[in-house]
Amino acid sequence: MWWQIATAVIGGILVAAIVNWNTIQSWIQSHRTPSSAYAGLIKQRLASGKYRVVGGIFNQGGQLETSGSWETDSIDDELQRRFGFSDEARIQL
């Protein structure tokens, strides 16, 4: 499931100085559909020191409906809290 997010990013990467939870939450709300069940996020630290955050919205069957990604210098505290000690997070919709 998670590999689907990483391999199916459609529409390119958005670049921002900071990616915060509000940015991700707005993206999820604007891309969810009636069949959407959850959103999955992956955080990756790049060799440059920047982060790539990749998100996907999945239906009840676990199939990827849409995805997006952001490259950023840092992520905010709330988004980091959502990841916890992991590089993956799942948000029920």
Gaussian input, Z-matrix of N, CA and C with variables (Angstrom, degrees):
# hf/3-21g

backbone

0 1
 N
 C     1     B1
 C     2     B2     1     A1
 N     3     B3     2     A2     1     D1
 C     4     B4     3     A3     2     D2
 C     5     B5     4     A4     3     D3
 N     6     B6     5     A5     4     D4
 C     7     B7     6     A6     5     D5
 C     8     B8     7     A7     6     D6
 N     9     B9     8     A8     7     D7
 C    10    B10     9     A9     8     D8
 C    11    B11    10    A10     9     D9
 N    12    B12    11    A11    10    D10
 C    13    B13    12    A12    11    D11
 C    14    B14    13    A13    12    D12
 N    15    B15    14    A14    13    D13
 C    16    B16    15    A15    14    D14
 C    17    B17    16    A16    15    D15
 N    18    B18    17    A17    16    D16
 C    19    B19    18    A18    17    D17
 C    20    B20    19    A19    18    D18
 N    21    B21    20    A20    19    D19
 C    22    B22    21    A21    20    D20
 C    23    B23    22    A22    21    D21
 N    24    B24    23    A23    22    D22
 C    25    B25    24    A24    23    D23
 C    26    B26    25    A25    24    D24
 N    27    B27    26    A26    25    D25
 C    28    B28    27    A27    26    D26
 C    29    B29    28    A28    27    D27
 N    30    B30    29    A29    28    D28
 C    31    B31    30    A30    29    D29
 C    32    B32    31    A31    30    D30
 N    33    B33    32    A32    31    D31
 C    34    B34    33    A33    32    D32
 C    35    B35    34    A34    33    D33
 N    36    B36    35    A35    34    D34
 C    37    B37    36    A36    35    D35
 C    38    B38    37    A37    36    D36
 N    39    B39    38    A38    37    D37
 C    40    B40    39    A39    38    D38
 C    41    B41    40    A40    39    D39
 N    42    B42    41    A41    40    D40
 C    43    B43    42    A42    41    D41
 C    44    B44    43    A43    42    D42
 N    45    B45    44    A44    43    D43
 C    46    B46    45    A45    44    D44
 C    47    B47    46    A46    45    D45
 N    48    B48    47    A47    46    D46
 C    49    B49    48    A48    47    D47
 C    50    B50    49    A49    48    D48
 N    51    B51    50    A50    49    D49
 C    52    B52    51    A51    50    D50
 C    53    B53    52    A52    51    D51
 N    54    B54    53    A53    52    D52
 C    55    B55    54    A54    53    D53
 C    56    B56    55    A55    54    D54
 N    57    B57    56    A56    55    D55
 C    58    B58    57    A57    56    D56
 C    59    B59    58    A58    57    D57
 N    60    B60    59    A59    58    D58
 C    61    B61    60    A60    59    D59
 C    62    B62    61    A61    60    D60
 N    63    B63    62    A62    61    D61
 C    64    B64    63    A63    62    D62
 C    65    B65    64    A64    63    D63
 N    66    B66    65    A65    64    D64
 C    67    B67    66    A66    65    D65
 C    68    B68    67    A67    66    D66
 N    69    B69    68    A68    67    D67
 C    70    B70    69    A69    68    D68
 C    71    B71    70    A70    69    D69
 N    72    B72    71    A71    70    D70
 C    73    B73    72    A72    71    D71
 C    74    B74    73    A73    72    D72
 N    75    B75    74    A74    73    D73
 C    76    B76    75    A75    74    D74
 C    77    B77    76    A76    75    D75
 N    78    B78    77    A77    76    D76
 C    79    B79    78    A78    77    D77
 C    80    B80    79    A79    78    D78
 N    81    B81    80    A80    79    D79
 C    82    B82    81    A81    80    D80
 C    83    B83    82    A82    81    D81
 N    84    B84    83    A83    82    D82
 C    85    B85    84    A84    83    D83
 C    86    B86    85    A85    84    D84
 N    87    B87    86    A86    85    D85
 C    88    B88    87    A87    86    D86
 C    89    B89    88    A88    87    D87
 N    90    B90    89    A89    88    D88
 C    91    B91    90    A90    89    D89
 C    92    B92    91    A91    90    D90
 N    93    B93    92    A92    91    D91
 C    94    B94    93    A93    92    D92
 C    95    B95    94    A94    93    D93
 N    96    B96    95    A95    94    D94
 C    97    B97    96    A96    95    D95
 C    98    B98    97    A97    96    D96
 N    99    B99    98    A98    97    D97
 C   100   B100    99    A99    98    D98
 C   101   B101   100   A100    99    D99
 N   102   B102   101   A101   100   D100
 C   103   B103   102   A102   101   D101
 C   104   B104   103   A103   102   D102
 N   105   B105   104   A104   103   D103
 C   106   B106   105   A105   104   D104
 C   107   B107   106   A106   105   D105
 N   108   B108   107   A107   106   D106
 C   109   B109   108   A108   107   D107
 C   110   B110   109   A109   108   D108
 N   111   B111   110   A110   109   D109
 C   112   B112   111   A111   110   D110
 C   113   B113   112   A112   111   D111
 N   114   B114   113   A113   112   D112
 C   115   B115   114   A114   113   D113
 C   116   B116   115   A115   114   D114
 N   117   B117   116   A116   115   D115
 C   118   B118   117   A117   116   D116
 C   119   B119   118   A118   117   D117
 N   120   B120   119   A119   118   D118
 C   121   B121   120   A120   119   D119
 C   122   B122   121   A121   120   D120
 N   123   B123   122   A122   121   D121
 C   124   B124   123   A123   122   D122
 C   125   B125   124   A124   123   D123
 N   126   B126   125   A125   124   D124
 C   127   B127   126   A126   125   D125
 C   128   B128   127   A127   126   D126
 N   129   B129   128   A128   127   D127
 C   130   B130   129   A129   128   D128
 C   131   B131   130   A130   129   D129
 N   132   B132   131   A131   130   D130
 C   133   B133   132   A132   131   D131
 C   134   B134   133   A133   132   D132
 N   135   B135   134   A134   133   D133
 C   136   B136   135   A135   134   D134
 C   137   B137   136   A136   135   D135
 N   138   B138   137   A137   136   D136
 C   139   B139   138   A138   137   D137
 C   140   B140   139   A139   138   D138
 N   141   B141   140   A140   139   D139
 C   142   B142   141   A141   140   D140
 C   143   B143   142   A142   141   D141
 N   144   B144   143   A143   142   D142
 C   145   B145   144   A144   143   D143
 C   146   B146   145   A145   144   D144
 N   147   B147   146   A146   145   D145
 C   148   B148   147   A147   146   D146
 C   149   B149   148   A148   147   D147
 N   150   B150   149   A149   148   D148
 C   151   B151   150   A150   149   D149
 C   152   B152   151   A151   150   D150
 N   153   B153   152   A152   151   D151
 C   154   B154   153   A153   152   D152
 C   155   B155   154   A154   153   D153
 N   156   B156   155   A155   154   D154
 C   157   B157   156   A156   155   D155
 C   158   B158   157   A157   156   D156
 N   159   B159   158   A158   157   D157
 C   160   B160   159   A159   158   D158
 C   161   B161   160   A160   159   D159
 N   162   B162   161   A161   160   D160
 C   163   B163   162   A162   161   D161
 C   164   B164   163   A163   162   D162
 N   165   B165   164   A164   163   D163
 C   166   B166   165   A165   164   D164
 C   167   B167   166   A166   165   D165
 N   168   B168   167   A167   166   D166
 C   169   B169   168   A168   167   D167
 C   170   B170   169   A169   168   D168
 N   171   B171   170   A170   169   D169
 C   172   B172   171   A171   170   D170
 C   173   B173   172   A172   171   D171
 N   174   B174   173   A173   172   D172
 C   175   B175   174   A174   173   D173
 C   176   B176   175   A175   174   D174
 N   177   B177   176   A176   175   D175
 C   178   B178   177   A177   176   D176
 C   179   B179   178   A178   177   D177
 N   180   B180   179   A179   178   D178
 C   181   B181   180   A180   179   D179
 C   182   B182   181   A181   180   D180
 N   183   B183   182   A182   181   D181
 C   184   B184   183   A183   182   D182
 C   185   B185   184   A184   183   D183
 N   186   B186   185   A185   184   D184
 C   187   B187   186   A186   185   D185
 C   188   B188   187   A187   186   D186
 N   189   B189   188   A188   187   D187
 C   190   B190   189   A189   188   D188
 C   191   B191   190   A190   189   D189
 N   192   B192   191   A191   190   D190
 C   193   B193   192   A192   191   D191
 C   194   B194   193   A193   192   D192
 N   195   B195   194   A194   193   D193
 C   196   B196   195   A195   194   D194
 C   197   B197   196   A196   195   D195
 N   198   B198   197   A197   196   D196
 C   199   B199   198   A198   197   D197
 C   200   B200   199   A199   198   D198
 N   201   B201   200   A200   199   D199
 C   202   B202   201   A201   200   D200
 C   203   B203   202   A202   201   D201
 N   204   B204   203   A203   202   D202
 C   205   B205   204   A204   203   D203
 C   206   B206   205   A205   204   D204
 N   207   B207   206   A206   205   D205
 C   208   B208   207   A207   206   D206
 C   209   B209   208   A208   207   D207
 N   210   B210   209   A209   208   D208
 C   211   B211   210   A210   209   D209
 C   212   B212   211   A211   210   D210
 N   213   B213   212   A212   211   D211
 C   214   B214   213   A213   212   D212
 C   215   B215   214   A214   213   D213
 N   216   B216   215   A215   214   D214
 C   217   B217   216   A216   215   D215
 C   218   B218   217   A217   216   D216
 N   219   B219   218   A218   217   D217
 C   220   B220   219   A219   218   D218
 C   221   B221   220   A220   219   D219
 N   222   B222   221   A221   220   D220
 C   223   B223   222   A222   221   D221
 C   224   B224   223   A223   222   D222
 N   225   B225   224   A224   223   D223
 C   226   B226   225   A225   224   D224
 C   227   B227   226   A226   225   D225
 N   228   B228   227   A227   226   D226
 C   229   B229   228   A228   227   D227
 C   230   B230   229   A229   228   D228
 N   231   B231   230   A230   229   D229
 C   232   B232   231   A231   230   D230
 C   233   B233   232   A232   231   D231
 N   234   B234   233   A233   232   D232
 C   235   B235   234   A234   233   D233
 C   236   B236   235   A235   234   D234
 N   237   B237   236   A236   235   D235
 C   238   B238   237   A237   236   D236
 C   239   B239   238   A238   237   D237
 N   240   B240   239   A239   238   D238
 C   241   B241   240   A240   239   D239
 C   242   B242   241   A241   240   D240
 N   243   B243   242   A242   241   D241
 C   244   B244   243   A243   242   D242
 C   245   B245   244   A244   243   D243
 N   246   B246   245   A245   244   D244
 C   247   B247   246   A246   245   D245
 C   248   B248   247   A247   246   D246
 N   249   B249   248   A248   247   D247
 C   250   B250   249   A249   248   D248
 C   251   B251   250   A250   249   D249
 N   252   B252   251   A251   250   D250
 C   253   B253   252   A252   251   D251
 C   254   B254   253   A253   252   D252
 N   255   B255   254   A254   253   D253
 C   256   B256   255   A255   254   D254
 C   257   B257   256   A256   255   D255
 N   258   B258   257   A257   256   D256
 C   259   B259   258   A258   257   D257
 C   260   B260   259   A259   258   D258
 N   261   B261   260   A260   259   D259
 C   262   B262   261   A261   260   D260
 C   263   B263   262   A262   261   D261
 N   264   B264   263   A263   262   D262
 C   265   B265   264   A264   263   D263
 C   266   B266   265   A265   264   D264
 N   267   B267   266   A266   265   D265
 C   268   B268   267   A267   266   D266
 C   269   B269   268   A268   267   D267
 N   270   B270   269   A269   268   D268
 C   271   B271   270   A270   269   D269
 C   272   B272   271   A271   270   D270
 N   273   B273   272   A272   271   D271
 C   274   B274   273   A273   272   D272
 C   275   B275   274   A274   273   D273
 N   276   B276   275   A275   274   D274
 C   277   B277   276   A276   275   D275
 C   278   B278   277   A277   276   D276

   B1=1.4336
   B2=1.5237
   B3=1.3281
   B4=1.4658
   B5=1.5164
   B6=1.3269
   B7=1.4564
   B8=1.5096
   B9=1.3369
   B10=1.4639
   B11=1.5260
   B12=1.3199
   B13=1.4615
   B14=1.5220
   B15=1.3167
   B16=1.4550
   B17=1.5222
   B18=1.3187
   B19=1.4646
   B20=1.5195
   B21=1.3188
   B22=1.4603
   B23=1.5233
   B24=1.3229
   B25=1.4532
   B26=1.5271
   B27=1.3173
   B28=1.4562
   B29=1.5279
   B30=1.3077
   B31=1.4520
   B32=1.5133
   B33=1.3100
   B34=1.4497
   B35=1.5134
   B36=1.3061
   B37=1.4612
   B38=1.5177
   B39=1.3229
   B40=1.4485
   B41=1.5225
   B42=1.3233
   B43=1.4619
   B44=1.5175
   B45=1.3388
   B46=1.4549
   B47=1.5182
   B48=1.3299
   B49=1.4616
   B50=1.5202
   B51=1.3310
   B52=1.4718
   B53=1.5245
   B54=1.3144
   B55=1.4634
   B56=1.5204
   B57=1.3078
   B58=1.4569
   B59=1.5236
   B60=1.3185
   B61=1.4486
   B62=1.5244
   B63=1.3444
   B64=1.4631
   B65=1.5244
   B66=1.3345
   B67=1.4641
   B68=1.5273
   B69=1.3370
   B70=1.4601
   B71=1.5265
   B72=1.3177
   B73=1.4604
   B74=1.5337
   B75=1.3211
   B76=1.4671
   B77=1.5237
   B78=1.3341
   B79=1.4550
   B80=1.5283
   B81=1.3365
   B82=1.4654
   B83=1.5271
   B84=1.3228
   B85=1.4690
   B86=1.5210
   B87=1.3245
   B88=1.4657
   B89=1.5336
   B90=1.3482
   B91=1.4583
   B92=1.5319
   B93=1.3091
   B94=1.4636
   B95=1.5165
   B96=1.3124
   B97=1.4616
   B98=1.5326
   B99=1.3232
   B100=1.4646
   B101=1.5337
   B102=1.3201
   B103=1.4666
   B104=1.5339
   B105=1.3391
   B106=1.4661
   B107=1.5252
   B108=1.3356
   B109=1.4623
   B110=1.5243
   B111=1.3309
   B112=1.4558
   B113=1.5196
   B114=1.3312
   B115=1.4635
   B116=1.5159
   B117=1.3028
   B118=1.4566
   B119=1.5158
   B120=1.3190
   B121=1.4584
   B122=1.5162
   B123=1.3156
   B124=1.4595
   B125=1.5177
   B126=1.3165
   B127=1.4629
   B128=1.5216
   B129=1.3244
   B130=1.4621
   B131=1.5268
   B132=1.3133
   B133=1.4706
   B134=1.5180
   B135=1.3291
   B136=1.4522
   B137=1.5225
   B138=1.3123
   B139=1.4654
   B140=1.5273
   B141=1.3240
   B142=1.4680
   B143=1.5194
   B144=1.3337
   B145=1.4619
   B146=1.5253
   B147=1.3318
   B148=1.4576
   B149=1.5230
   B150=1.3170
   B151=1.4552
   B152=1.5149
   B153=1.3138
   B154=1.4577
   B155=1.5182
   B156=1.3234
   B157=1.4613
   B158=1.5254
   B159=1.3227
   B160=1.4574
   B161=1.5186
   B162=1.3220
   B163=1.4529
   B164=1.5075
   B165=1.3090
   B166=1.4568
   B167=1.5066
   B168=1.3152
   B169=1.4566
   B170=1.5231
   B171=1.3395
   B172=1.4643
   B173=1.5230
   B174=1.3277
   B175=1.4621
   B176=1.5323
   B177=1.3244
   B178=1.4660
   B179=1.5241
   B180=1.3204
   B181=1.4625
   B182=1.5177
   B183=1.3270
   B184=1.4607
   B185=1.5161
   B186=1.3239
   B187=1.4562
   B188=1.5209
   B189=1.3168
   B190=1.4553
   B191=1.5142
   B192=1.3460
   B193=1.4597
   B194=1.5212
   B195=1.3280
   B196=1.4593
   B197=1.5192
   B198=1.3154
   B199=1.4641
   B200=1.5196
   B201=1.2993
   B202=1.4569
   B203=1.5120
   B204=1.3254
   B205=1.4640
   B206=1.5194
   B207=1.3188
   B208=1.4467
   B209=1.5179
   B210=1.3283
   B211=1.4596
   B212=1.5134
   B213=1.3258
   B214=1.4514
   B215=1.5246
   B216=1.3187
   B217=1.4637
   B218=1.5188
   B219=1.3428
   B220=1.4687
   B221=1.5240
   B222=1.3261
   B223=1.4596
   B224=1.5278
   B225=1.3136
   B226=1.4603
   B227=1.5337
   B228=1.3256
   B229=1.4579
   B230=1.5330
   B231=1.3341
   B232=1.4688
   B233=1.5286
   B234=1.3197
   B235=1.4639
   B236=1.5222
   B237=1.3307
   B238=1.4590
   B239=1.5250
   B240=1.3321
   B241=1.4701
   B242=1.5281
   B243=1.3225
   B244=1.4621
   B245=1.5324
   B246=1.3337
   B247=1.4614
   B248=1.5281
   B249=1.3304
   B250=1.4619
   B251=1.5195
   B252=1.3220
   B253=1.4594
   B254=1.5284
   B255=1.3099
   B256=1.4556
   B257=1.5259
   B258=1.2940
   B259=1.4647
   B260=1.5167
   B261=1.3367
   B262=1.4648
   B263=1.5219
   B264=1.3283
   B265=1.4663
   B266=1.5216
   B267=1.3251
   B268=1.4688
   B269=1.5102
   B270=1.3355
   B271=1.4494
   B272=1.5243
   B273=1.3375
   B274=1.4583
   B275=1.5174
   B276=1.3224
   B277=1.4709
   B278=1.5139
   A1=111.57
   A2=117.25
   A3=120.51
   A4=112.20
   A5=115.78
   A6=118.39
   A7=111.16
   A8=117.41
   A9=120.32
   A10=110.78
   A11=116.62
   A12=119.58
   A13=109.46
   A14=116.10
   A15=120.89
   A16=112.98
   A17=117.47
   A18=119.75
   A19=114.01
   A20=118.98
   A21=120.20
   A22=113.20
   A23=117.99
   A24=120.16
   A25=108.44
   A26=114.58
   A27=121.49
   A28=108.36
   A29=117.14
   A30=119.66
   A31=114.14
   A32=119.20
   A33=120.92
   A34=114.10
   A35=114.04
   A36=121.96
   A37=109.50
   A38=116.39
   A39=121.70
   A40=108.24
   A41=117.97
   A42=121.82
   A43=108.69
   A44=116.22
   A45=121.49
   A46=109.17
   A47=116.85
   A48=120.81
   A49=110.16
   A50=116.50
   A51=121.64
   A52=107.86
   A53=116.15
   A54=120.09
   A55=105.80
   A56=115.94
   A57=119.41
   A58=110.78
   A59=115.25
   A60=121.41
   A61=111.02
   A62=117.97
   A63=120.53
   A64=111.72
   A65=117.51
   A66=121.68
   A67=110.09
   A68=116.33
   A69=121.60
   A70=110.22
   A71=116.70
   A72=121.64
   A73=110.69
   A74=118.04
   A75=121.70
   A76=110.81
   A77=116.62
   A78=120.35
   A79=110.49
   A80=116.60
   A81=120.77
   A82=110.26
   A83=117.04
   A84=120.74
   A85=111.85
   A86=117.67
   A87=119.93
   A88=112.89
   A89=117.89
   A90=120.76
   A91=114.58
   A92=117.36
   A93=118.77
   A94=110.45
   A95=115.43
   A96=122.31
   A97=107.68
   A98=118.40
   A99=119.57
   A100=113.16
   A101=117.69
   A102=119.68
   A103=112.95
   A104=117.79
   A105=120.74
   A106=111.08
   A107=116.56
   A108=121.45
   A109=112.10
   A110=116.76
   A111=120.08
   A112=110.36
   A113=114.30
   A114=121.65
   A115=107.55
   A116=116.15
   A117=122.14
   A118=109.38
   A119=116.61
   A120=122.16
   A121=109.84
   A122=116.16
   A123=122.66
   A124=107.70
   A125=116.51
   A126=122.91
   A127=107.96
   A128=116.64
   A129=120.75
   A130=109.09
   A131=116.36
   A132=120.67
   A133=107.72
   A134=117.22
   A135=122.57
   A136=111.10
   A137=117.51
   A138=122.33
   A139=111.43
   A140=117.37
   A141=122.29
   A142=112.51
   A143=117.13
   A144=121.46
   A145=112.39
   A146=116.52
   A147=120.46
   A148=109.26
   A149=115.37
   A150=122.30
   A151=109.77
   A152=115.87
   A153=122.55
   A154=105.56
   A155=115.65
   A156=121.85
   A157=105.98
   A158=115.69
   A159=122.19
   A160=107.68
   A161=116.11
   A162=120.82
   A163=111.38
   A164=115.75
   A165=121.56
   A166=109.95
   A167=115.55
   A168=121.38
   A169=107.06
   A170=115.30
   A171=122.50
   A172=110.84
   A173=115.88
   A174=120.25
   A175=109.67
   A176=116.66
   A177=121.76
   A178=112.73
   A179=117.14
   A180=121.74
   A181=113.84
   A182=117.09
   A183=120.83
   A184=113.83
   A185=117.68
   A186=121.15
   A187=110.09
   A188=115.35
   A189=122.06
   A190=110.40
   A191=116.72
   A192=121.78
   A193=111.03
   A194=117.58
   A195=122.59
   A196=109.23
   A197=116.41
   A198=120.14
   A199=110.30
   A200=115.19
   A201=122.55
   A202=109.22
   A203=116.85
   A204=118.93
   A205=110.25
   A206=114.19
   A207=122.82
   A208=108.30
   A209=117.06
   A210=121.54
   A211=106.77
   A212=116.07
   A213=120.03
   A214=112.07
   A215=115.74
   A216=121.28
   A217=111.11
   A218=115.93
   A219=119.71
   A220=109.79
   A221=115.32
   A222=121.32
   A223=107.96
   A224=116.32
   A225=119.40
   A226=112.19
   A227=115.53
   A228=121.92
   A229=112.85
   A230=117.12
   A231=120.00
   A232=110.96
   A233=117.54
   A234=119.56
   A235=109.87
   A236=117.82
   A237=120.76
   A238=110.94
   A239=116.42
   A240=120.51
   A241=110.82
   A242=116.21
   A243=120.19
   A244=111.75
   A245=116.71
   A246=120.79
   A247=111.30
   A248=117.00
   A249=120.35
   A250=110.39
   A251=117.07
   A252=121.94
   A253=111.94
   A254=116.71
   A255=122.17
   A256=110.75
   A257=115.97
   A258=121.69
   A259=110.97
   A260=116.24
   A261=121.83
   A262=109.51
   A263=115.82
   A264=120.81
   A265=108.61
   A266=115.14
   A267=121.67
   A268=107.98
   A269=116.36
   A270=122.55
   A271=108.84
   A272=116.87
   A273=121.11
   A274=109.74
   A275=116.98
   A276=121.02
   A277=111.30
   D1=-52.68
   D2=-178.21
   D3=-63.40
   D4=-35.28
   D5=179.33
   D6=-63.48
   D7=-25.73
   D8=177.21
   D9=-62.10
   D10=-38.78
   D11=179.21
   D12=-63.19
   D13=-49.40
   D14=-174.79
   D15=-65.74
   D16=-30.42
   D17=-176.12
   D18=-98.72
   D19=-8.86
   D20=-174.17
   D21=-120.61
   D22=29.84
   D23=-179.96
   D24=-66.20
   D25=121.76
   D26=-178.04
   D27=-111.68
   D28=135.74
   D29=174.48
   D30=94.46
   D31=6.05
   D32=174.64
   D33=83.62
   D34=-171.93
   D35=-176.58
   D36=-111.82
   D37=131.40
   D38=174.04
   D39=-88.67
   D40=135.56
   D41=-178.32
   D42=-107.50
   D43=132.06
   D44=179.60
   D45=-145.95
   D46=153.68
   D47=177.61
   D48=-66.21
   D49=-41.82
   D50=178.47
   D51=-136.37
   D52=133.78
   D53=170.45
   D54=-102.86
   D55=123.56
   D56=-179.38
   D57=-116.51
   D58=168.44
   D59=-177.85
   D60=-58.70
   D61=-37.62
   D62=-179.72
   D63=-62.00
   D64=-38.15
   D65=177.19
   D66=-61.79
   D67=-48.42
   D68=-179.09
   D69=-64.84
   D70=-45.60
   D71=-178.86
   D72=-61.27
   D73=-42.07
   D74=177.70
   D75=-63.67
   D76=-41.35
   D77=178.48
   D78=-62.51
   D79=-45.07
   D80=179.18
   D81=-59.70
   D82=-48.11
   D83=-177.71
   D84=-62.80
   D85=-36.14
   D86=-177.10
   D87=-80.82
   D88=-14.28
   D89=-177.78
   D90=-113.07
   D91=-4.42
   D92=-179.90
   D93=-75.89
   D94=153.71
   D95=179.84
   D96=-125.64
   D97=172.47
   D98=177.63
   D99=-59.26
   D100=-25.03
   D101=-179.57
   D102=-91.00
   D103=-2.58
   D104=-179.06
   D105=-68.59
   D106=134.21
   D107=-179.21
   D108=-108.88
   D109=-39.62
   D110=-178.49
   D111=-158.80
   D112=163.02
   D113=174.14
   D114=-113.48
   D115=142.44
   D116=176.16
   D117=-117.53
   D118=140.54
   D119=179.04
   D120=-126.01
   D121=143.34
   D122=173.58
   D123=-127.09
   D124=134.69
   D125=176.97
   D126=-111.85
   D127=130.75
   D128=-179.86
   D129=-130.81
   D130=128.37
   D131=175.01
   D132=-87.14
   D133=123.98
   D134=-177.25
   D135=-88.53
   D136=161.40
   D137=179.29
   D138=-59.46
   D139=-27.86
   D140=179.74
   D141=-73.63
   D142=-10.21
   D143=-176.26
   D144=95.92
   D145=-11.44
   D146=177.41
   D147=-80.27
   D148=172.66
   D149=177.28
   D150=-114.46
   D151=149.62
   D152=166.69
   D153=-118.52
   D154=126.60
   D155=175.48
   D156=-114.15
   D157=124.73
   D158=-179.09
   D159=-117.00
   D160=131.76
   D161=-179.60
   D162=-124.65
   D163=149.21
   D164=176.27
   D165=-141.51
   D166=149.88
   D167=175.57
   D168=-112.19
   D169=128.84
   D170=-173.94
   D171=-116.74
   D172=149.87
   D173=176.21
   D174=-89.11
   D175=-177.46
   D176=-178.19
   D177=-59.19
   D178=-30.37
   D179=179.81
   D180=-83.42
   D181=2.09
   D182=179.51
   D183=81.46
   D184=12.45
   D185=178.90
   D186=-88.75
   D187=137.22
   D188=179.42
   D189=-67.87
   D190=126.00
   D191=177.60
   D192=-94.80
   D193=-41.81
   D194=179.19
   D195=-158.62
   D196=160.27
   D197=179.31
   D198=-146.54
   D199=161.59
   D200=177.62
   D201=-156.69
   D202=163.71
   D203=178.29
   D204=-147.17
   D205=156.93
   D206=-178.84
   D207=-134.43
   D208=137.14
   D209=172.60
   D210=-111.08
   D211=132.80
   D212=-169.54
   D213=-148.38
   D214=158.29
   D215=175.21
   D216=-73.70
   D217=-34.50
   D218=-179.14
   D219=-157.60
   D220=165.99
   D221=175.44
   D222=-118.88
   D223=151.08
   D224=-176.03
   D225=-78.24
   D226=169.11
   D227=-175.67
   D228=-60.86
   D229=-40.57
   D230=-178.32
   D231=-66.34
   D232=-41.77
   D233=177.77
   D234=-66.04
   D235=-40.52
   D236=177.25
   D237=-62.18
   D238=-38.11
   D239=177.40
   D240=-61.68
   D241=-38.87
   D242=179.52
   D243=-65.33
   D244=-33.41
   D245=176.19
   D246=-76.24
   D247=-30.59
   D248=-177.31
   D249=62.55
   D250=-132.40
   D251=-179.79
   D252=-93.38
   D253=11.90
   D254=-176.42
   D255=-113.29
   D256=165.58
   D257=173.05
   D258=-98.98
   D259=7.41
   D260=179.45
   D261=-130.03
   D262=146.53
   D263=175.96
   D264=-142.64
   D265=147.78
   D266=178.22
   D267=-125.36
   D268=129.40
   D269=-179.11
   D270=-118.28
   D271=117.53
   D272=176.22
   D273=-69.22
   D274=139.52
   D275=179.71
   D276=-106.53

